[in-house]
Amino acid sequence: MTKRTTPFSPEVRERAVRRVRDHEGEHGLAKQPARTHSDAALMTEIQRVFEANVCASGARKVRRRLARQGCYPA
């Protein structure tokens, strides 16, 4: 059999393997991107504003009310 080499350096391959393992959660809790944490915090704010208006607000009203309160969603 012939030895097959990969076109990537060992460091690049190791980083890719680590990224996959972290994503699968093999090393404890999977690392989450910062966007996931900010989205979770924003969801609680959106839910609070939506329920404060008896669940009758549309996306525009919720967004405007959040902006008035200093929370600027994307």
N, C-alpha and C positions, 0 to 999 in steps of 0.2 A: 504494500500500500504506500501511496505517496502522502507526504505531509502536506496538508492544506493550510495555507496562511490566509488570514483575513486582511483586507486592504486598510484596516484601521489600526492605529497604534494601540498598545495595551491600555494606556490611560483612557483613551476615548471609549474603548470597549468596556472597561471596568466602570466608567461613569454611566454608560448606557444600561449596563446590567444592574447597577445600583438603583438607577432611576426606575427601572421596571419592578425591581423587588420592593422598593418603597411604595410604589403605586399599588402593588398587590397587597401590601400590608404584612409582608413576611417578617419585618423587623419591628414588631409592635404596631403602633398606630401609624397609618399612612400619613405622610406629610401632605398638607393641603395648601394650595396657593393662597396668597393673601387676599385675592379677590373673593374666594369662598367665604372667608371670615367677614369681610366687609359686606358681602351680599346677605349673610345671615343677620348681621346687625341691622341692615337696612330693611330687611323683611319684617322685623319686629316693629320698626317705626311705621312702615307702610300699613301693617295690620292695625296698629293702634289708631292711626289717623282714619283709616277706612271704617273701623268699628265706632269711632267717636261720632261719625256722621250717619249712624244707623245703617251702615252698609249700603248707602245710596250714592256714594261718590264714585265718579269715573276716574280714569287714570289722570286726566288733566287736572281735576280738582285736587286729587291727592298730591300730585307733584307740586302744584302751586302752594298748597298748605305746608308741605314739607319745606319748600324753599323759604316761606315766610318764617318758619321756625328755625331756619339756619342749617337745615339738613339738605344738601344738594345731591339728589340721585343723578345717575348718569343719564 
